[in-house]
Amino acid sequence: MKTMEVIMSILLIVLGLVCLTMSGSMMFQQDLSVYIKTFVQICLWMGVPIILAGVFYLLLIKKRR
């Protein structure tokens, strides 16, 4: 992929996370601390499966060698 395509995909992912966080945090209270807490929770819930899949993939590749 070209550099511009990578930048655009990262930008779209970040924009989606911001919109998801904004809708999740503004539903309860309109405070910056609630927004940041919701953003961290969303990132953690997205990060844990990605990290687990990465570890599983690396173990699978190591087992094949």
For each residue, the residues with C-beta under 8 A, 3 or more apart:
1: 5 6
2: 5 6
3: 6 7
4: 7 8
5: 1 2 8 9
6: 1 2 3 9 10
7: 3 4 10 11
8: 4 5 11 12
9: 5 6 12 13
10: 6 7 13 14
11: 7 8 14 15
12: 8 9 15 16
13: 9 10 16 17
14: 10 11 17 18
15: 11 12 18 19
16: 12 13 19 20
17: 13 14 20 21 39 42 43 46
18: 14 15 21 22 39
19: 15 16 22 23
20: 16 17 23 24 42
21: 17 18 24 25 35 38 39 42
22: 18 19 25 26 35
23: 19 20 26 27
24: 20 21 27 38 42
25: 21 22 28 29 31 34 35 37 38 39
26: 22 23 29 30 35
27: 23 24
28: 25 34
29: 25 26 34
30: 26 34
31: 25 34 35
32: 35 36
33: 36 37
34: 25 28 29 30 31 37 38
35: 21 22 25 26 31 32 38 39
36: 32 33 39 40
37: 25 33 34 40 41
38: 21 24 25 34 35 41 42
39: 17 18 21 25 35 36 42 43
40: 36 37 43 44
41: 37 38 44 45
42: 17 20 21 24 38 39 45 46
43: 17 39 40 46 47
44: 40 41 47 48
45: 41 42 48 49
46: 17 42 43 49 50
47: 43 44 50 51
48: 44 45 51 52
49: 45 46 52 53
50: 46 47 53 54
51: 47 48 54 55
52: 48 49 55 56
53: 49 50 56 57
54: 50 51 57 58
55: 51 52 58 59
56: 52 53 59 60
57: 53 54 60 61
58: 54 55 61 62
59: 55 56 62 63
60: 56 57 63 64
61: 57 58 64 65
62: 58 59 65
63: 59 60
64: 60 61
65: 61 62
